Each structure stands twice: as structure tokens, then as C-alpha cells.
Amino acid sequence: MKVVLTLVSFASLVTPFPWVANQPGLKNHHLLARQQSGGGQPGGPETCPFNTNHEGAAPITDTFPYNGAKGGVPGKGIGGYQVPAPGDDAHQFIAPTDEDIRGPCPGLNAAANHGFLSRDGITNYTEVVDAVQNVYNMGYDLANFLAVFSIYIADGDWTTTKLSIGCDATTRTSVSPTLTGSEPGLDGHNKFEADTSLTRDDYFLGDGDNFDFNGTLFGMMANTTNGVFDLDGLALFRFQRYQQSRRDNPQLFFGPLGLFTHGAASFVYELFPSGTEGYAPNLNNTATFFGAEQSPDGTWVHVPERIPDNWTSRATPYTLLDVATQIFEMYSMYPVGIGGSVNGTFVGIDFPPYVQGGNLTAAKPSDLACLLYQFVAGPIPSSLNGFVEPSVQALQAALTAIGGEAFTNLGCPIPVTK
């Protein structure tokens, strides 16, 4: 078995940052121990909401077909329809209760609040792939990538394909907690969530709370972008957030997947704008998706995320190459170091051939897409750390799920798994 090459490449990322591996509830050290429970800390199982009445996502119907995405397969890829459709009571907004899980991703929180994902926040691979296509007209390749990353890498369960969109709900997602160890969900640090987030605190600066809405950060984003939230404004704000974390967070880690925070920022102007407003991002639209409401004193407070009224989805699918292009453009406007802080000094990392000495060396957007694919294919999820070593079949499952042909189509080298 040739998984050793993959393990060594990932180990080289975390070796200079031993504090990453040693934090309770984190899974950044994929080699030595299974995931440890976060206990009573923010996002841990003891503080995670529990709704005993789990119901799956409301299905699409012939009357309300949306993008036609059903069963985890590609939809029609034709957008421009209203979401939720008039008369579709099953997908109307319902605010979450204190028993429902919500996490760091506004788009998924909004989808859950409208029943496109399970409203209790315990979802699965099929629901995620279907929901982001039906709601946002996300391309199937990007939908599949995000679902696989969320479940196979950011710590859902490989066997059940279940995932918490927020905190550690291992007893509800795992096939066997004794075997898998903890599955921290999307709140898990330095996986789906990363430092320098648009509206969430860095893990260490927030005392472990890297998932709750920060109104001060939303206000900064609104001011920096002048309420327009376009590429230029979001690129500048991403840079400002990086600088802020470099200055204030002595344990900052901005690895290769930190680049996807640029991709997530692009969702604000590529996925959230409505066709009824000429697909132009604006303050009202963005605030609604982020669950941001302005108080009389000008500060921003959190309310449940929702899809704006009379909202229509983007006309064409937003693909993996599209998001890679936006990452490339956004990063090129304000290049930053890729690595982390060690004893007050920033140390760049290597992830050849795309990152060398903390510098992004990808020459074109498709290189970035390859980097994302390779990084997903590389780490071993902590759900496998309960076993002596991962099987070829388990690793191949992730590669099959994200589509082996996509590696070749983008010119990516195919990861060696056997």
C-alpha cells in the first residue's frame, strides 16, 4: 500500500505546529491517535444541541422540482427559479430551536432553516449534494467536492455518511463511536472551518468558539466593501482579516485549505445575489443569508439565517473551476503567506508543487483545483484513526466519491492509493 506518501506530505504540514495536534477536540494530527472528544468546550458533545425528533430534508417534488437534484446525482444545472417556490410550504423558513444544530457556514444554515437539509442539523452526503444544487445552483463537481470534504475530511462518518453541520454529535453521526472516536462536525478547527473567517472568530481567539456569528466582523466586512460585497471588496476584506489574525492570533494556522476561505468569500457575490436584483450583491441580501440584523446603535446582531424573500438562484452552475478561478483572482490581488505562527514567528509551509516556502506557486486556476482535490485525497479522517491503518478501500471511497475522472480532466496527477 502506498498511502505512506500521502501521510508524509500531510505530516510535513503539521510538524512545525505541534500545538495544532495537541488541542482537545481537534483532528490535525492524522497519524498517531484517534480524534479526542471536545467534552464541554464550545462545539463539544456536552454542549451540542440534541433534537430527539430527527427528520430528513423535505424532498423536492414534481410540483416543486427546483434543479431536479435528487439522490446525490447531478441536477439539471439550470437555475433562475425562485427559492423557495411560491406555495412550497415544505421549504418555508422555520427558525431553529435551541435543540437544533447550526454551524459556521451561513449557506448551509440557511438551507437547514428552509428544510433543504435536515432541520435539526444532522445531515448526510446525499442531502448536502442535493441541497446546494437545488438552492444555489452549485455545479455538481463543486457540490460533490464540498460534501466529500465535509464528511470524509472535516469529520462526518465514512460509513453512515452522516455529518453535523455544527458541533460534535458523534452519537448521532457515527456508525460506532468506540471505533471512530469523536466526529466534531463542521465546527472542527482547521478543516472545514479555518482561521481568518469572514464572520467567525479564530479558534484560539474565540476560546474554542469558531462557529458563532461575530457582528463586529460582519460590520467590518460591510464597511470595507461599502455594502457592495463584490470581488474587489471581499478580496480586500479577506486580506484585512488575514492581517488581523497574523497580528492578534499567536497560534494562527493558515494552511493550503485556508485558501478555500477565499472560495467561501466568493459565494457571497456568486451564489447569494438574486436574479430579481440583477444578481448584484448588496447589504440586505448578504445580511439575510448571514443572519445579520442591524441594531439602532449600528451594531450587528445575529438572527437565524434565511433565504431572502423573492430570491432566485443563479442562472448557470457555479463549478469547482469557477471557484478556483475566484480563489486565484482574489489571492492574486493580495497574496499572503501560507503557514502558521510558531513562538511569535510566521513559518511558511510546503505542499509541492503548489505551495513552496509558504508561497502559492500555482500558476493557473486549474492548478488550484488540483491542489484542493489532492488535499482532500490526502489526509486520513479521524474516523479511521480507531483502526490500525486505513484500508485502500476506505481511501478509494473518497476518491471515487469526488470522481476519479475529474483529476484527469483538470490535468491533476491521480493520487496513489495502492
Secondary structure, DSSP 8 states (H G I E B T S, - for coil): --THHHHHHHHHHHTT-HHHHHSTT----TTTS-----TTSTTSTTTS---S---------SSS-TT---TTS--------BSS-TT-GGGS-----TTS---S-HHHHHHHHTTSS-TTSEEEHHHHHHHHHHHH-B-HHHHHHHHHIIIIITT--TTT-EEESSS--HHHH-S-HHHH----GGGSBTTTB-TT-SSS--TTTTTT--SS--HHHHHHHHHHTTT---HHHHHHHHHHHHHHHHHH-TT-EE-GGGGHHHHHHHHHHHTSS-GGGTT---HHHHHHHHTEEE-TTS-EEE------TT-B--SS-B-HHHHHHHHHHHHHHS----EEEETTEEEE--BTTTEETTEE---SHHHHHHHHHHHHHSS--GGGTTSSS--HHHHHHHHHHH-HHHHHHTT-------
